Amino acid sequence: EMLANGADPSYLLPDGVTPFHICVGVEDAAMALRLTSIMLKLQADPNIQSPDGYTPLHVACALGRCEIVRVLLENCADPYITDQDGMNSLDNAIESRCSLCVTLLENFIVCSQHSQQTVHTDDDGFKVIETRTVPDLNASFESCVSTQSTLKDWKESGAYKCSEDEQQATLPSLNESTLDNQALRQALEELGAQPGPITIATRKIYVNQLHRLQANPVATHNDVISGVLDLSTDSLKDAEQLMLAPFQNPDPDQFWREGCNKSCFNYLLLDPRVTQNLPARSRSLDELTAFKIFLKSVFYIGKGSRSRPYAHFKEAVKLPAGKKPSTKVAQIREIWQENLGVISLHIFQNVIACEAYTREACMIEALGLQRLTNQCKGQKYGAAASFSQSQTRHLGLRLLKKAFNIMLYEGERQIRPHDLRM
């Protein structure tokens, strides 16, 4: 009734989900299907995402609800959308062990692709033609299921419904009934995850994430800060070379975000109240202690070209009176108020934008967003895009160790308001 009277079905609730997510995830599967159909009739967006990137289709797949998956696909739900961990709906369906959901999605994905050419022009006027296979989001569910297919038979007969065993299938390592949402959150955080709101609609997804982390534990951010990782292993060196390979001689006929000119770099903003002239006093500290101090001083990681790092300082200087500053700007201004300057460390010079973005994402993953003032985790490209969370975190720490060494050689250079020319 509320929806019929104009209530917004895409409104983000305080617990981090929308009414659409809640409808898909209600305990009664039949009621969930009915509510999903009502939401779609009222033109609710089937691709609405929670802050963690979950769509209604993610939720339906995680719960193994094939009928809802079918209805969402029929109404233009996008199975390619990924959450903050890079998981798409098919990944969730596989984790839920619902073979029919997997088959529905695989058939839909395979037949809803087409070849597309795109002309890109970079800042210097160079034109690049990119040819790739992309999803056809205008393809109907019916067009992706031939009349001779098993899927068509399932739809007509109702035999596509998951069995109760399939819908309830889970890995045996976790007793879900005794794990409340707070305990689930704590377990995820102890394994290095950063869960968003855990609700009835997202709980199954987080349970699956916990299973993944228990089966393949990654180094936690506390491990990173403690410096317990060996940064000189051959596997890390190989991972770094694998990351760099596609960026060394970029093919000009391939599309590259922001072009393939090697004019970019990475930079770190550090708090001098933490470092306290670290290059000078590092002589009296062991390397591990000095590195931990360095890591704790980093409050922003970026990719830039030309004078990009100084844009943050100008933002802090020009902040309008009465406007609430971002956490990054607030920290910059606090440092200035103590008659100190922000340390701006420029690293990994003369690279293409995609490489700089990839390095940025790895370093952010190593430290964790909760320790930084960055707003997002960044984007990886090339071979690094397929790295696991553990690989990314280890590689990011290796890059930060290189940045640490650069700082020790170059010394601290602080930027104060009077250093800016506006």
Helices and strands as residue ranges (DSSP letters): H 19-25, H 29-41, H 56-62, H 66-74, H 89-96, H 99-111, E 113-121, E 127-135, G 142-144, H 150-157, H 164-167, G 176-178, H 181-190, H 203-215, H 221-226, H 234-248, E 264-270, H 272-275, H 278-281, G 282-284, H 287-297, E 298-305, H 308-317, H 327-337, E 342-351, H 353-367, G 369-371, G 382-386, H 389-410, E 414-415, G 417-419
